[in-house]
Amino acid sequence: MIVYFVLFILILLAIDIYISILRNRKRIRVFKEATLQSKKINKPLLVIGSPNSGFWNKNIMTGYGCGDLCTDLIGCDNCPHSIKGDLLDVLTTLKTNEYVIFESCVLEFIDKKRINEIKKQIQRVSGGDYYQVRIGSHIFPLEQPISQFGL
């Protein structure tokens, strides 16, 4: 019985690693698209979500860069131009159609009461030049607080 349990855990781990690889490949591709658009239309690139946080980015490989400006609640370590702070507060200080925006796996963690206002601000600041990567499939449900898993 213990063999089946260990096998089950190994299969789950392999699936999670596979999904993480796919997500990182998407980050690389979408960040490249956002960077090209930024250069094409001569608008700076705002990155929402530190390229140096999260398990994969910290320990395996970073899937995207800092852009011209990076913003994150905990800050964007190693980015030359960054704003540490609440996303809605940061976005409301930026001009309309000022940036191409790249956002990776941040909106999943935003309070649902604020998400619509944040999306409106992203649309306003980006003027529609918005590139995003969603977490998608994941073994652990994101709606549950991480503390419930003992982490």
Backbone as CSV, one residue per row, in Angstrom:
resi,resn,N_x,N_y,N_z,CA_x,CA_y,CA_z,C_x,C_y,C_z
1,MET,0.816,-1.200,0.000,0.000,0.000,0.000,0.862,1.268,0.000
2,ILE,1.951,1.256,0.755,2.828,2.424,0.837,3.467,2.712,-0.522
3,VAL,3.718,1.663,-1.306,4.308,1.834,-2.636,3.360,2.627,-3.530
4,TYR,2.078,2.321,-3.467,1.095,3.044,-4.273,0.986,4.504,-3.846
5,PHE,1.070,4.746,-2.551,1.016,6.107,-2.044,2.220,6.912,-2.541
6,VAL,3.413,6.330,-2.444,4.624,7.002,-2.905,4.551,7.235,-4.411
7,LEU,4.082,6.252,-5.153,3.926,6.397,-6.593,2.946,7.526,-6.932
8,PHE,1.839,7.587,-6.204,0.848,8.655,-6.394,1.472,10.027,-6.158
9,ILE,2.236,10.156,-5.084,2.899,11.434,-4.768,3.899,11.798,-5.865
10,LEU,4.655,10.834,-6.351,5.626,11.094,-7.416,4.940,11.527,-8.708
11,ILE,3.811,10.924,-9.016,3.052,11.315,-10.208,2.537,12.743,-10.062
12,LEU,1.999,13.084,-8.893,1.535,14.459,-8.663,2.681,15.455,-8.802
13,LEU,3.824,15.107,-8.244,4.988,15.980,-8.331,5.417,16.161,-9.787
14,ALA,5.442,15.081,-10.555,5.816,15.160,-11.973,4.839,16.037,-12.752
15,ILE,3.552,15.908,-12.463,2.543,16.737,-13.135,2.750,18.202,-12.793
16,ASP,2.999,18.506,-11.530,3.192,19.894,-11.116,4.444,20.488,-11.764
17,ILE,5.506,19.712,-11.856,6.729,20.187,-12.506,6.464,20.444,-13.988
18,TYR,5.756,19.549,-14.631,5.423,19.708,-16.045,4.607,20.979,-16.277
19,ILE,3.604,21.203,-15.437,2.778,22.406,-15.554,3.620,23.660,-15.331
20,SER,4.547,23.593,-14.388,5.427,24.739,-14.117,6.327,25.037,-15.313
21,ILE,6.812,24.005,-15.975,7.643,24.198,-17.165,6.832,24.868,-18.274
22,LEU,5.611,24.391,-18.494,4.753,24.999,-19.511,4.473,26.469,-19.195
23,ARG,4.171,26.761,-17.920,3.877,28.132,-17.522,5.101,29.019,-17.747
24,ASN,6.285,28.528,-17.431,7.478,29.340,-17.608,7.775,29.573,-19.090
25,ARG,7.539,28.571,-19.918,7.700,28.754,-21.369,6.735,29.831,-21.864
26,LYS,5.514,29.834,-21.324,4.542,30.863,-21.715,4.998,32.234,-21.243
27,ARG,5.545,32.311,-20.022,6.062,33.593,-19.522,7.125,34.142,-20.464
28,ILE,8.039,33.287,-20.872,9.121,33.715,-21.764,8.542,34.241,-23.076
29,ARG,7.612,33.506,-23.662,7.017,33.888,-24.947,6.219,35.195,-24.842
30,VAL,5.364,35.295,-23.813,4.510,36.483,-23.679,5.340,37.717,-23.304
31,PHE,6.366,37.544,-22.477,7.235,38.671,-22.145,7.948,39.176,-23.400
32,LYS,8.382,38.261,-24.242,9.023,38.660,-25.498,8.052,39.445,-26.371
33,GLU,6.791,38.994,-26.453,5.776,39.709,-27.225,5.564,41.118,-26.668
34,ALA,5.479,41.230,-25.344,5.278,42.543,-24.711,6.478,43.461,-24.965
35,THR,7.666,42.913,-24.887,8.883,43.697,-25.128,8.926,44.199,-26.567
36,LEU,8.591,43.321,-27.498,8.570,43.731,-28.911,7.531,44.817,-29.167
37,GLN,6.351,44.672,-28.566,5.306,45.694,-28.721,5.757,47.023,-28.123
38,SER,6.407,46.963,-26.975,6.908,48.163,-26.313,7.873,48.926,-27.229
39,LYS,8.767,48.190,-27.845,9.732,48.825,-28.755,9.057,49.322,-30.025
40,LYS,8.121,48.529,-30.551,7.433,48.866,-31.799,6.663,50.180,-31.688
41,ILE,5.961,50.370,-30.560,5.134,51.570,-30.416,5.798,52.640,-29.542
42,ASN,7.050,52.360,-29.145,7.835,53.324,-28.371,7.135,53.741,-27.069
43,LYS,6.670,52.738,-26.352,6.031,52.954,-25.051,6.784,52.088,-24.042
44,PRO,7.133,52.617,-22.867,7.874,51.809,-21.894,7.068,50.602,-21.411
45,LEU,7.797,49.587,-20.931,7.201,48.345,-20.473,7.118,48.324,-18.945
46,LEU,5.903,48.173,-18.450,5.663,48.028,-17.015,5.450,46.546,-16.725
47,VAL,6.241,46.009,-15.815,6.105,44.616,-15.393,5.403,44.608,-14.046
48,ILE,4.300,43.870,-13.978,3.565,43.699,-12.721,3.895,42.306,-12.204
49,GLY,4.564,42.261,-11.087,4.991,40.996,-10.486,6.497,40.849,-10.610
50,SER,7.174,40.759,-9.505,8.631,40.686,-9.513,9.137,39.471,-10.282
51,PRO,10.107,39.691,-11.184,10.688,38.562,-11.904,11.581,37.699,-11.009
52,ASN,11.789,38.129,-9.788,12.672,37.411,-8.875,11.943,36.805,-7.689
53,SER,10.622,36.665,-7.778,9.895,36.045,-6.675,9.138,34.832,-7.173
54,GLY,8.643,34.057,-6.271,7.991,32.798,-6.628,9.025,31.687,-6.664
55,PHE,8.599,30.483,-6.347,9.537,29.357,-6.250,10.325,29.157,-7.532
56,TRP,9.620,29.095,-8.676,10.288,28.799,-9.935,11.297,29.896,-10.296
57,ASN,10.857,31.152,-10.215,11.739,32.271,-10.584,12.949,32.371,-9.674
58,LYS,12.780,32.098,-8.399,13.891,32.197,-7.448,14.872,31.040,-7.567
59,ASN,14.347,29.831,-7.794,15.176,28.641,-7.653,15.529,27.915,-8.940
60,ILE,14.742,28.089,-9.989,14.996,27.351,-11.224,15.514,28.297,-12.305
61,MET,14.643,29.168,-12.800,15.048,30.177,-13.781,13.981,31.258,-13.888
62,THR,14.431,32.460,-14.167,13.513,33.579,-14.339,12.961,33.546,-15.763
63,GLY,11.642,33.706,-15.869,11.001,33.648,-17.165,10.818,34.996,-17.827
64,TYR,11.119,36.073,-17.116,10.936,37.405,-17.685,11.808,38.410,-16.945
65,GLY,11.939,39.579,-17.536,12.806,40.607,-16.968,12.043,41.706,-16.257
66,CYS,12.754,42.764,-15.945,12.214,43.866,-15.151,11.404,44.875,-15.956
67,GLY,11.590,44.899,-17.275,10.956,45.939,-18.062,11.595,47.288,-17.756
68,ASP,10.929,48.353,-18.169,11.421,49.699,-17.860,11.069,50.097,-16.437
69,LEU,9.969,49.524,-15.928,9.520,49.759,-14.560,8.867,48.473,-14.080
70,CYS,9.134,48.115,-12.842,8.549,46.906,-12.268,7.832,47.288,-10.979
71,THR,6.667,46.688,-10.754,5.961,46.926,-9.501,5.513,45.604,-8.896
72,ASP,5.610,45.541,-7.580,5.208,44.350,-6.841,4.951,44.768,-5.401
73,LEU,4.052,44.059,-4.754,3.720,44.359,-3.360,4.951,44.272,-2.462
74,ILE,5.827,43.309,-2.735,7.026,43.140,-1.903,8.272,43.740,-2.544
75,GLY,8.100,44.386,-3.670,9.220,45.010,-4.367,9.793,44.101,-5.435
76,CYS,10.604,44.682,-6.292,11.229,43.950,-7.403,12.740,43.971,-7.184
77,ASP,13.227,43.022,-6.400,14.661,42.942,-6.131,15.448,42.872,-7.427
78,ASN,16.568,43.540,-7.456,17.496,43.542,-8.596,16.961,44.249,-9.840
79,CYS,15.838,44.917,-9.737,15.343,45.710,-10.869,15.754,47.165,-10.647
80,PRO,16.365,47.797,-11.650,16.863,49.163,-11.447,15.770,50.202,-11.206
81,HIS,14.587,49.996,-11.787,13.486,50.945,-11.609,12.262,50.171,-11.141
82,SER,11.896,50.375,-9.883,10.754,49.620,-9.366,9.971,50.445,-8.355
83,ILE,8.719,50.043,-8.212,7.840,50.654,-7.216,7.304,49.528,-6.351
84,LYS,7.566,49.624,-5.074,7.056,48.659,-4.113,5.732,49.200,-3.586
85,GLY,4.671,48.391,-3.693,3.407,48.863,-3.168,2.210,48.109,-3.694
86,ASP,1.069,48.491,-3.183,-0.213,47.921,-3.579,-0.459,48.247,-5.055
87,LEU,-0.859,47.247,-5.820,-1.018,47.412,-7.267,-2.008,48.514,-7.627
88,LEU,-3.158,48.550,-6.986,-4.150,49.573,-7.308,-3.612,50.966,-7.008
89,ASP,-2.945,51.114,-5.879,-2.356,52.407,-5.530,-1.326,52.851,-6.569
90,VAL,-0.503,51.919,-7.020,0.528,52.240,-8.015,-0.120,52.623,-9.345
91,LEU,-1.054,51.801,-9.815,-1.685,52.060,-11.114,-2.391,53.411,-11.164
92,THR,-3.037,53.810,-10.072,-3.774,55.081,-10.082,-2.849,56.294,-10.195
93,THR,-1.550,56.108,-9.931,-0.609,57.227,-10.058,-0.040,57.357,-11.469
94,LEU,-0.299,56.367,-12.331,0.278,56.368,-13.675,-0.685,57.012,-14.679
95,LYS,-0.113,57.550,-15.739,-0.899,58.241,-16.763,-1.627,57.240,-17.667
96,THR,-2.677,57.707,-18.304,-3.441,56.904,-19.259,-2.587,56.594,-20.486
97,ASN,-2.637,55.347,-20.928,-1.921,54.872,-22.114,-0.423,55.146,-22.036
98,GLU,0.138,55.039,-20.821,1.551,55.368,-20.606,2.481,54.178,-20.823
99,TYR,1.996,52.957,-20.576,2.854,51.773,-20.603,2.240,50.618,-21.386
100,VAL,3.101,49.789,-21.953,2.744,48.420,-22.306,2.878,47.663,-20.992
101,ILE,1.903,46.825,-20.660,1.931,46.125,-19.371,2.079,44.624,-19.590
102,PHE,3.031,44.040,-18.858,3.188,42.588,-18.765,2.903,42.207,-17.318
103,GLU,1.983,41.267,-17.135,1.618,40.814,-15.779,1.619,39.293,-15.759
104,SER,2.309,38.742,-14.795,2.419,37.290,-14.716,1.986,36.775,-13.354
105,CYS,0.857,36.099,-13.348,0.394,35.348,-12.178,0.267,36.197,-10.911
106,VAL,-0.188,37.433,-11.081,-0.403,38.313,-9.926,-1.889,38.440,-9.610
107,LEU,-2.711,38.590,-10.628,-4.137,38.845,-10.393,-4.835,37.708,-9.663
108,GLU,-4.284,36.495,-9.736,-4.878,35.375,-9.002,-4.849,35.595,-7.495
109,PHE,-3.946,36.436,-7.035,-3.775,36.642,-5.606,-4.355,37.968,-5.108
110,ILE,-5.059,38.671,-5.981,-5.684,39.946,-5.624,-7.038,39.689,-4.969
111,ASP,-7.353,40.490,-3.973,-8.661,40.410,-3.311,-9.763,40.562,-4.355
112,LYS,-10.675,39.626,-4.385,-11.742,39.609,-5.398,-12.592,40.883,-5.374
113,LYS,-12.654,41.565,-4.250,-13.427,42.810,-4.150,-12.757,43.937,-4.943
114,ARG,-11.455,43.818,-5.201,-10.711,44.888,-5.862,-10.338,44.566,-7.302
115,ILE,-10.574,43.344,-7.726,-10.072,42.893,-9.016,-10.640,43.689,-10.192
116,ASN,-11.913,44.016,-10.165,-12.496,44.768,-11.290,-11.894,46.151,-11.431
117,GLU,-11.674,46.822,-10.317,-11.056,48.154,-10.365,-9.615,48.056,-10.861
118,ILE,-8.902,47.035,-10.435,-7.520,46.854,-10.894,-7.494,46.583,-12.399
119,LYS,-8.407,45.747,-12.880,-8.465,45.469,-14.315,-8.780,46.733,-15.118
120,LYS,-9.659,47.582,-14.590,-9.965,48.855,-15.257,-8.718,49.741,-15.329
121,GLN,-7.962,49.779,-14.241,-6.744,50.591,-14.204,-5.679,50.038,-15.150
122,ILE,-5.565,48.712,-15.215,-4.614,48.103,-16.155,-4.980,48.495,-17.583
123,GLN,-6.261,48.418,-17.907,-6.727,48.794,-19.245,-6.445,50.272,-19.516
124,ARG,-6.699,51.121,-18.531,-6.479,52.559,-18.688,-4.996,52.866,-18.907
125,VAL,-4.141,52.328,-18.054,-2.706,52.625,-18.122,-2.066,52.012,-19.367
126,SER,-2.548,50.837,-19.793,-1.953,50.156,-20.945,-2.545,50.621,-22.276
127,GLY,-3.730,51.214,-22.244,-4.402,51.563,-23.492,-4.680,50.337,-24.347
128,GLY,-4.763,49.182,-23.703,-5.028,47.924,-24.413,-3.784,47.109,-24.709
129,ASP,-2.613,47.682,-24.483,-1.356,46.946,-24.688,-1.021,46.172,-23.410
130,TYR,-1.786,45.108,-23.179,-1.702,44.338,-21.937,-1.420,42.883,-22.264
131,TYR,-0.353,42.360,-21.709,0.070,40.980,-21.914,0.075,40.287,-20.555
132,GLN,-0.553,39.116,-20.494,-0.712,38.457,-19.208,-0.448,36.961,-19.302
133,VAL,-0.030,36.401,-18.180,0.137,34.958,-18.032,-0.632,34.558,-16.783
134,ARG,-1.516,33.605,-16.935,-2.299,33.080,-15.820,-1.635,31.816,-15.278
135,ILE,-1.880,31.540,-14.027,-1.330,30.333,-13.412,-1.938,29.101,-14.044
136,GLY,-3.238,29.108,-14.314,-3.882,27.954,-14.933,-3.921,26.771,-13.991
137,SER,-3.759,25.603,-14.559,-3.840,24.373,-13.769,-2.755,24.339,-12.712
138,HIS,-3.125,23.854,-11.563,-2.204,23.741,-10.447,-2.737,22.679,-9.504
139,ILE,-1.867,21.957,-8.880,-2.305,20.869,-7.997,-3.044,21.401,-6.780
140,PHE,-2.520,22.468,-6.179,-3.157,23.019,-4.992,-4.163,24.083,-5.389
141,PRO,-5.375,24.059,-4.831,-6.365,25.080,-5.175,-5.927,26.446,-4.655
142,LEU,-6.009,27.460,-5.519,-5.537,28.792,-5.148,-6.522,29.561,-4.285
143,GLU,-7.757,29.090,-4.217,-8.752,29.815,-3.443,-8.552,29.609,-1.932
144,GLN,-7.774,28.615,-1.571,-7.564,28.291,-0.166,-6.326,29.016,0.347
145,PRO,-6.364,29.475,1.594,-5.166,30.100,2.137,-4.026,29.072,2.222
146,ILE,-2.832,29.503,1.892,-1.688,28.596,1.883,-1.409,28.028,3.273
147,SER,-1.823,28.756,4.314,-1.578,28.273,5.681,-2.307,26.961,5.945
148,GLN,-3.363,26.699,5.216,-4.101,25.460,5.424,-3.271,24.246,5.030
149,PHE,-2.232,24.462,4.178,-1.387,23.358,3.761,-0.170,23.200,4.681
150,GLY,-0.116,23.982,5.743,0.978,23.879,6.691,2.244,24.569,6.224
151,LEU,2.135,25.463,5.273,3.318,26.150,4.747,3.418,27.544,5.304
